[in-house]
Amino acid sequence: ARLHTVGAAAPFAHRPALDANTFLREPRQWLLEHEAIAPEVRAAWTRACDEALSLIEAHAVLRGDDGPGGIARLRLHGDCHPGNILWTPEDQPGAGPHFVDLDDARTGPAVQDLWMLLSGERAQRNRQLGALLDGYEQVRDFDRRELALIEPLRTLRLIHYSAWIARRWDDPSFPLNFPWFGSRDYWQGQVDMLTEQIEAMQEAPLVA
């Protein structure tokens, strides 16, 4: 919440937005043009992307619409999972959590920096979300409308992540660290996950 208070004070000068265009349309086009998707599942993957896009763009903030009364966008960490929060021991100066790895900093809705901290079944995620927002709102208000963005944002991350790896495949470290990437099984798995996300985006959002 303190990070977001700073993030809301001014816009980024150069960083892009997190929306359907930058995290789905453009990565999808790149993957198709560079024939990165296994031919056997390319058509199914493209159909799943198109169906997902129609659900994602039902949310104005993910279309990039900043009209009056809409969900606010601010400067975000962008990749806020537990592995990117390091804790300084209590007996050292500056004890407590420190956010690292700001490579994916973007402009977007605040919930992008919250949903990756949730895990487990729906009931577990609801409890975790409640505890997280109890702490968050001691410092900063949270717009509950953003809870409906969790599954759309998760879907955008799936597609963006595949393109992120594919674009760096000429770096020798990437085939070493992602040996599973690019196979037919990998892309079939992406189709399956997109299908699950399409269903998840049509369910009621988490509550807190």
Secondary structure per residue as TSV (DSSP state, phi and psi in degrees):
chain	resnum	aa	ss	phi	psi
A	1	A	-	360.0	-37.9
A	2	R	H	-67.3	-39.8
A	3	L	H	-58.9	-42.2
A	4	H	H	-71.9	-30.9
A	5	T	H	-62.3	-41.6
A	6	V	H	-67.4	-42.9
A	7	G	H	-62.2	-31.1
A	8	A	T	-80.6	-9.4
A	9	A	T	-71.8	-27.8
A	10	A	S	-159.2	157.8
A	11	P	-	-83.1	163.4
A	12	F	-	-66.8	147.2
A	13	A	S	-85.5	-33.0
A	14	H	S	-129.9	-20.1
A	15	R	-	-71.5	145.1
A	16	P	-	-78.8	174.2
A	17	A	B	-88.0	158.2
A	18	L	-	-99.1	103.9
A	19	D	S	-153.1	-177.9
A	20	A	H	-64.0	-29.7
A	21	N	I	-71.2	-48.3
A	22	T	I	-80.4	-25.7
A	23	F	I	-106.8	-5.1
A	24	L	I	-135.6	-60.5
A	25	R	I	-57.4	-53.3
A	26	E	H	-68.1	-46.4
A	27	P	H	-61.2	-40.9
A	28	R	H	-59.5	-46.1
A	29	Q	H	-61.6	-41.6
A	30	W	H	-63.2	-46.1
A	31	L	H	-62.2	-39.8
A	32	L	H	-70.3	-44.3
A	33	E	H	-64.5	-32.4
A	34	H	T	-95.2	9.9
A	35	E	T	49.2	43.9
A	36	A	-	-81.8	-16.6
A	37	I	S	-92.5	136.8
A	38	A	-	-55.0	129.1
A	39	P	G	-55.5	-32.6
A	40	E	G	-65.6	-25.4
A	41	V	G	-120.9	7.5
A	42	R	H	-59.1	-45.7
A	43	A	H	-64.7	-42.4
A	44	A	H	-66.0	-39.9
A	45	W	H	-64.4	-43.3
A	46	T	H	-63.5	-42.2
A	47	R	H	-62.2	-42.5
A	48	A	H	-63.7	-40.7
A	49	C	H	-61.0	-43.2
A	50	D	H	-64.2	-41.8
A	51	E	H	-66.7	-41.7
A	52	A	H	-62.7	-41.5
A	53	L	H	-59.3	-40.9
A	54	S	H	-63.9	-34.3
A	55	L	H	-75.8	-39.5
A	56	I	H	-64.5	-42.6
A	57	E	T	-77.4	1.0
A	58	A	T	-70.8	-15.6
A	59	H	S	-97.8	115.5
A	60	A	G	-56.2	-40.8
A	61	V	G	-64.7	-28.5
A	62	L	G	-85.0	-9.3
A	63	R	G	-87.0	-7.4
A	64	G	T	87.3	16.9
A	65	D	-	-87.0	115.2
A	66	D	-	-106.1	36.0
A	67	G	-	-65.1	165.4
A	68	P	T	-60.9	138.9
A	69	G	T	82.5	-1.1
A	70	G	S	-82.9	174.5
A	71	I	-	-70.1	133.1
A	72	A	-	-71.3	149.6
A	73	R	-	-116.1	145.5
A	74	L	E	-148.3	174.4
A	75	R	E	-71.9	128.7
A	76	L	-	-118.4	161.4
A	77	H	-	-65.2	-48.5
A	78	G	S	95.1	-26.5
A	79	D	-	-136.9	52.6
A	80	C	-	-88.9	74.6
A	81	H	-	-106.9	165.5
A	82	P	G	-56.2	-29.7
A	83	G	G	-67.6	-16.6
A	84	N	G	-101.7	16.4
A	85	I	E	-120.8	113.4
A	86	L	E	-103.9	141.3
A	87	W	E	-110.2	124.3
A	88	T	E	-81.0	133.6
A	89	P	-	-55.3	149.0
A	90	E	T	-63.1	-23.7
A	91	D	T	-89.5	10.2
A	92	Q	S	-116.0	155.4
A	93	P	T	-59.4	145.8
A	94	G	T	69.0	31.5
A	95	A	-	-57.9	143.5
A	96	G	E	124.2	-166.2
A	97	P	E	-79.4	144.6
A	98	H	E	-133.9	126.4
A	99	F	E	-82.3	132.4
A	100	V	-	-125.5	170.4
A	101	D	-	62.1	76.9
A	102	L	-	-97.6	21.9
A	103	D	T	-58.7	-32.2
A	104	D	T	-99.9	19.5
A	105	A	-	-57.6	132.2
A	106	R	-	-144.7	173.0
A	107	T	E	-97.4	127.7
A	108	G	E	-174.7	-172.5
A	109	P	-	-73.4	148.2
A	110	A	T	-57.6	-32.6
A	111	V	T	-63.5	-18.0
A	112	Q	H	-57.8	-32.6
A	113	D	H	-89.5	7.2
A	114	L	H	-114.7	-37.4
A	115	W	H	-67.6	-29.2
A	116	M	T	-74.2	-7.8
A	117	L	T	-87.1	-3.1
A	118	L	-	-100.1	148.0
A	119	S	-	-154.8	165.7
A	120	G	S	92.8	-167.8
A	121	E	S	-70.6	168.5
A	122	R	H	-55.4	-43.4
A	123	A	H	-63.0	-39.7
A	124	Q	H	-64.7	-43.2
A	125	R	H	-65.7	-36.6
A	126	N	H	-60.8	-44.9
A	127	R	H	-64.4	-44.5
A	128	Q	H	-61.8	-42.0
A	129	L	H	-62.6	-41.6
A	130	G	H	-60.2	-45.3
A	131	A	H	-65.1	-41.2
A	132	L	H	-62.3	-45.5
A	133	L	H	-72.7	-29.3
A	134	D	H	-57.4	-43.4
A	135	G	H	-72.4	-44.4
A	136	Y	H	-57.8	-45.1
A	137	E	T	-79.2	-0.2
A	138	Q	T	-72.1	-19.8
A	139	V	T	-114.4	-37.5
A	140	R	S	-148.4	141.7
A	141	D	-	-67.9	151.4
A	142	F	-	-127.6	131.2
A	143	D	-	-81.6	110.3
A	144	R	G	-62.5	-18.7
A	145	R	G	-61.4	-23.5
A	146	E	G	-69.4	-16.7
A	147	L	G	-62.7	-27.4
A	148	A	G	-71.3	-9.0
A	149	L	G	-91.8	-7.9
A	150	I	H	-60.0	-51.6
A	151	E	H	-70.1	-39.7
A	152	P	H	-57.9	-41.1
A	153	L	H	-67.2	-37.2
A	154	R	H	-62.8	-39.8
A	155	T	H	-65.5	-44.4
A	156	L	H	-59.1	-39.7
A	157	R	H	-63.7	-38.8
A	158	L	H	-56.7	-48.5
A	159	I	H	-72.0	-43.7
A	160	H	H	-61.3	-38.7
A	161	Y	H	-65.4	-41.0
A	162	S	H	-60.8	-43.5
A	163	A	H	-68.3	-35.3
A	164	W	H	-60.3	-43.6
A	165	I	H	-68.9	-47.0
A	166	A	H	-59.2	-37.7
A	167	R	H	-70.2	-17.2
A	168	R	T	-110.9	15.2
A	169	W	T	-66.1	-23.8
A	170	D	T	-73.9	-14.1
A	171	D	S	-74.0	120.0
A	172	P	T	-55.8	-24.7
A	173	S	H	-71.5	-23.1
A	174	F	H	-73.2	-48.7
A	175	P	H	-58.8	-29.9
A	176	L	H	-70.9	-40.0
A	177	N	H	-89.9	-18.9
A	178	F	-	-128.9	57.1
A	179	P	T	-63.3	-20.1
A	180	W	T	-82.7	-9.6
A	181	F	T	-76.2	142.3
A	182	G	T	93.5	-12.2
A	183	S	S	-75.2	167.9
A	184	R	H	-59.5	-41.5
A	185	D	H	-61.9	-39.0
A	186	Y	H	-60.4	-49.7
A	187	W	H	-70.8	-32.0
A	188	Q	H	-64.3	-38.7
A	189	G	H	-61.5	-37.4
A	190	Q	H	-65.6	-40.6
A	191	V	H	-60.7	-44.7
A	192	D	H	-62.4	-42.9
A	193	M	H	-67.7	-38.2
A	194	L	H	-64.0	-38.5
A	195	T	H	-62.1	-42.1
A	196	E	H	-64.4	-38.6
A	197	Q	H	-68.6	-35.2
A	198	I	H	-59.9	-41.7
A	199	E	H	-66.7	-43.1
A	200	A	H	-64.0	-34.8
A	201	M	H	-69.7	-16.0
A	202	Q	T	-97.5	-1.8
A	203	E	S	-87.5	165.7
A	204	A	-	-64.4	142.9
A	205	P	-	-69.3	165.4
A	206	L	-	-60.5	158.3
A	207	V	-	-123.9	153.6
A	208	A	-	-144.4	360.0
